[in-house]
Amino acid sequence: MHYSLEAERKMNTEVEVNPYELLDIKVEATEQEIRTAYRKRSLKVHPDRNPNNPDAARKFHELTQASELLLDPLRRLALDAKLRLKQARDERHKKFDHKRKNMVEELEARERDFKKRKQEQEKEEIKRWHETEEIKDQGRKLREEKERELREREQKKRAFEEAQDDELDAPPLGSTDTTIRLKYNLKSRPELTTPDSIAKALAQFGQIDTESIVLSLKASKKAADKPPKFGTALVPFKQIGDAFAAVCASGRSERGLEGIEIGWVGGIEPPILAWLKKLGKLSTPDPAPTKNQASGPANPTRGEVPQAQSTSNSSSFSSFPTSFPDALPSETPDLPGLDYESVTLMRLRQAERERLEREIREQEAED
C-alpha cells in the first residue's frame, strides 16, 4: 500500500513533467529511441560540462528519471494511460470551455440586447413623457384661454346686466325737476306782472305752487329808470308731467303762450325725462303748429294734465306716462298727512327759494 501511494505520487509528478516532452520524443518511441534521446540530452545538461549552471544538476536528474520511467514497461503503461486520461480530460474541458464561451457570448449578446431594448424603452418613455407634457401644456393653455374667454363673457354679461339694471333704475327726482323758467317781453304780455297772473296762464297744464313762484321784472340796461321791459319767472309745478307739458307748449298760441319762452331751470332737462325717453315711455313732442293750424279754434278751457288726457282728445303732450315706474324712490321720509307733492313743495319753499332768486338775478345780470 505504501508502494502504491509512492508510485502514484511519482506518476503524478511525472505526468506533470511529461517525460516524452522532456526527452523530445513521441509517445510511440522505442526503447532504443528513448536511450538515444537520453544520451543526447544528458550530455548537454551534465553538471560536469556545465559547472557554472546551477540548474544543470536538476535538469540532468529530471532527464534520468524520465529515461528510467519510460524504460520501465509497467510505469510507462501507467504513464500512457494517465496521459490519455489527461488528454481526454483536456479535450472535455476544451469542449466545456467552448460551450461556456458560447454560453458567455450568448449571455453577453442577450445582455447587450437587453440593455439596448432598455435604452430604447427609456428613450421611448422620455419621448412619451415629453409628448405628454406638451399635450398637458397645450391643454393647460387651451383651458386657460377658455377660462379667460369665459371670464370675459361673464364680465361682459355682468356689465350688460348692470347696464340694463342701471337703465331700469330711475334717476332720483331733483329738487328743481318740476320747476320751469319763463321769459317774456312785457310789451307783448303786459298782464304777466304777478305770480297769480303767471299761475293763471299756466294752470291749464296742472297744479302750481303759486306761493313758490319767483318773479323778476327788469328794465332795459340802457334805460334803467324806465318801467320794466322783460319778465322772468320760476314756476314750480306739483307734477313733473305738468312741467313737461308746459315746456313742450313753449310759445304756442293755441295754448295762449305766444311770446312766452318756457324752458327748464338752468337750461337742462331733468334726468328722469331722458330716462323715460330712453325706455321709450316718453316720445318727443310734435313741432309747433303752423299759422294755419294755429288759426283754428283754440280750447279756452283749462287744459288737462298730459298724462291724464284721453286718447280721443290727445295733444302733442299726451305721450308722457300716466305713472312713473315703481323704481322711482322717494327721497324724503313719509310724514303723516303729507304726500309726495306736499313734501316737494315744502322742500321748494324752504330750501330752494333763495337759490332760485339768486339764479334769476345772475341770469339777468348776464343778459
Disulfide bonds with the S-S distance in Angstrom:
none
